[in-house]
Structure formats: structure tokens, C-alpha cells
């Protein structure tokens, strides 16, 4: 049996996904890894969250433990630069990043993303450079003037699940990172298109995201429920696409971690969006496990 250190790895971030969204959604493919856990992230928006993740500091489980190949662990990865701890660690590492660690063990290090922090054509973006190869499917970072309230197809990273599976399988050992933007506003997917009501809601939500105004009465309870339902549908689409990826890669029995980078506030503390330390932003879902054969 291969050690956890030698397994292939898949790390997936569900951008902006709330914990309560994950509890409500039907996610049979994610549930193959085990139950959804309540976890706490150290970053409140994409960049700092992923900087933490890539140094091994993924969201910390609040009450549960990770289960890999029949053994229980407190943390998945732990850097040698971290302070000493007695917590049970699945994979300790000494490199500067997870990618350095797995590269040094002979893994092909592949990344894919869809939000603009992962656009390699933006000179200020350095996250894609941490990978041997990076595949960006989102819109160019310099298209902010175009409408953000839109239907999305190929710009969603998991729309390319089969292609990513082929990249993974092309090497004997692989580390694959996927940033999934379907759960990020505007929450549209090929199976969840905008209608007039959703377009109005999402447009107003973007205004509140941008302003960071304290606006507790910006949406009625019914409107907030409608927005949350959009994110639930977006997660269910992502789960469907992960079924394609998992079916192709299960025979390799990779170690898999799927989590949100941060959550999203919908007025619970009077604001909307993320980038601030409200509990709805810092509390995120996480699934972890060793993927094995069989279908959901």
C-alpha cells in the first residue's frame, strides 16, 4: 500500500462557498470522500486564502478529524516552518510550498483556475507561477468593464473536467490544484441560467460587494434565500462535474481535499460579500479522503 506521502493529490477550492450552502446541496460525488466538515479559513478573500493553503494551512476542522486510509489525522499538511505541535499530521513537508514538496517527490505539479487572481497574463499575479503548468479558463483580468452579471460556460474550470483528468493521468504521479469559480457570484453554470429576477438580484449584490456598505436591509429575507439557492445550484453543478473527474482518477486512489477558500456574507452582520472577518466568511465547508473506485 502506498504511503500518504507518495499518493497523487487533488486539492480543489470552491470559491466563496458558504458552509450552509454545502449542508443544503446534494453532493453525491463529494460525499464519496466522506461527510462535509465545518472548518475555519484564515483568509477572507481569494489571494490570502490560497497563499495559506499553498503553504499547507488549509481550513482547520472545528470539531472533526481527517480520515485517510483508515487512520485519523488532525491536519492534512504541516510545514516544518510551523511551530512545534503534537497534532497528528498526514503529510509533513519541508519545502516552501506544497507544490515544491510534491515536485521534489517526483509529482507533476498542475494548476487550473477561473478567477482573476489566477490569470497568468496579469503581471501582478504570482500564484500561477508556483506550478509547473497552469491552465486558466476565466476571463482576462483586464475585462472588468464588461458585465459581470452573465451566464458562464467554458470560463468555469470544472467545465474542463475531462481535460484536467487527462493531464493528471499523463504522469505517473500528479499534484492537481483546481480553483472552481461556479460558487462565486454570479453563481451561473450551464445548468443554472440567469432569469430576470436573478439578474436583478446578482447585479445589486455586486454593487454591495464593491461598496462594502453597511446595508442590513438591502435584501428581504426572501431575496437572500433566492441568492443562497443560486449558490446551492452552483455547488451541485460543480459536484456533477467532479463526478467526471473522480470517475477518471479513482483507480489512482489519490488523496483529495476539497474546501472553500472563504465564505460569503448575505447581510447577517449588515454587509455583503467577503474580504472581512464575519463568521459566514471564515466558516467554510471541507471534504477530505482517499478517493477509491466505484461510482456515487
Secondary structure as the mmCIF struct_conf table of DSSP 4:
data_model
#
loop_
_struct_conf.conf_type_id
_struct_conf.id
_struct_conf.beg_label_comp_id
_struct_conf.beg_label_asym_id
_struct_conf.beg_label_seq_id
_struct_conf.end_label_comp_id
_struct_conf.end_label_asym_id
_struct_conf.end_label_seq_id
HELX_RH_3T_P HELX_RH_3T_P1 UNK A 4 UNK A 6
BEND BEND1 UNK A 7 UNK A 7
STRN STRN1 UNK A 9 UNK A 14
TURN_TY1_P TURN_TY1_P1 UNK A 15 UNK A 16
HELX_RH_AL_P HELX_RH_AL_P1 UNK A 19 UNK A 24
BEND BEND2 UNK A 25 UNK A 25
TURN_TY1_P TURN_TY1_P2 UNK A 28 UNK A 29
HELX_RH_3T_P HELX_RH_3T_P2 UNK A 30 UNK A 33
STRN STRN2 UNK A 37 UNK A 40
BEND BEND3 UNK A 42 UNK A 42
BEND BEND4 UNK A 44 UNK A 45
HELX_RH_AL_P HELX_RH_AL_P2 UNK A 46 UNK A 54
TURN_TY1_P TURN_TY1_P3 UNK A 55 UNK A 56
HELX_LH_PP_P HELX_LH_PP_P1 UNK A 58 UNK A 59
STRN STRN3 UNK A 60 UNK A 61
BEND BEND5 UNK A 62 UNK A 63
STRN STRN4 UNK A 66 UNK A 68
TURN_TY1_P TURN_TY1_P4 UNK A 69 UNK A 70
STRN STRN5 UNK A 71 UNK A 73
BEND BEND6 UNK A 74 UNK A 74
STRN STRN6 UNK A 75 UNK A 79
TURN_TY1_P TURN_TY1_P5 UNK A 80 UNK A 81
BEND BEND7 UNK A 82 UNK A 82
HELX_LH_PP_P HELX_LH_PP_P2 UNK A 83 UNK A 84
BEND BEND8 UNK A 87 UNK A 87
STRN STRN7 UNK A 89 UNK A 93
BEND BEND9 UNK A 95 UNK A 97
HELX_RH_AL_P HELX_RH_AL_P3 UNK A 98 UNK A 104
TURN_TY1_P TURN_TY1_P6 UNK A 105 UNK A 106
STRN STRN8 UNK A 108 UNK A 113
BEND BEND10 UNK A 115 UNK A 115
HELX_RH_3T_P HELX_RH_3T_P3 UNK A 116 UNK A 118
TURN_TY1_P TURN_TY1_P7 UNK A 120 UNK A 121
BEND BEND11 UNK A 122 UNK A 122
TURN_TY1_P TURN_TY1_P8 UNK A 123 UNK A 124
BEND BEND12 UNK A 127 UNK A 127
HELX_RH_3T_P HELX_RH_3T_P4 UNK A 128 UNK A 130
BEND BEND13 UNK A 131 UNK A 132
STRN STRN9 UNK A 133 UNK A 136
BEND BEND14 UNK A 138 UNK A 138
TURN_TY1_P TURN_TY1_P9 UNK A 141 UNK A 142
TURN_TY1_P TURN_TY1_P10 UNK A 144 UNK A 145
BEND BEND15 UNK A 146 UNK A 146
BEND BEND16 UNK A 148 UNK A 149
BEND BEND17 UNK A 153 UNK A 153
TURN_TY1_P TURN_TY1_P11 UNK A 154 UNK A 155
BEND BEND18 UNK A 156 UNK A 156
HELX_RH_3T_P HELX_RH_3T_P5 UNK A 157 UNK A 160
HELX_RH_AL_P HELX_RH_AL_P4 UNK A 161 UNK A 169
TURN_TY1_P TURN_TY1_P12 UNK A 170 UNK A 170
BEND BEND19 UNK A 171 UNK A 173
STRN STRN10 UNK A 174 UNK A 180
TURN_TY1_P TURN_TY1_P13 UNK A 182 UNK A 183
BEND BEND20 UNK A 184 UNK A 184
TURN_TY1_P TURN_TY1_P14 UNK A 185 UNK A 186
STRN STRN11 UNK A 189 UNK A 189
TURN_TY1_P TURN_TY1_P15 UNK A 190 UNK A 191
STRN STRN12 UNK A 192 UNK A 192
HELX_RH_AL_P HELX_RH_AL_P5 UNK A 196 UNK A 211
TURN_TY1_P TURN_TY1_P16 UNK A 216 UNK A 217
BEND BEND21 UNK A 218 UNK A 219
HELX_RH_AL_P HELX_RH_AL_P6 UNK A 221 UNK A 249
HELX_RH_3T_P HELX_RH_3T_P6 UNK A 250 UNK A 252
STRN STRN13 UNK A 255 UNK A 260
BEND BEND22 UNK A 261 UNK A 261
STRN STRN14 UNK A 265 UNK A 266
BEND BEND23 UNK A 267 UNK A 267
TURN_TY1_P TURN_TY1_P17 UNK A 268 UNK A 269
BEND BEND24 UNK A 270 UNK A 270
STRN STRN15 UNK A 272 UNK A 273
BEND BEND25 UNK A 274 UNK A 276
HELX_RH_AL_P HELX_RH_AL_P7 UNK A 279 UNK A 282
STRN STRN16 UNK A 283 UNK A 290
BEND BEND26 UNK A 293 UNK A 294
#
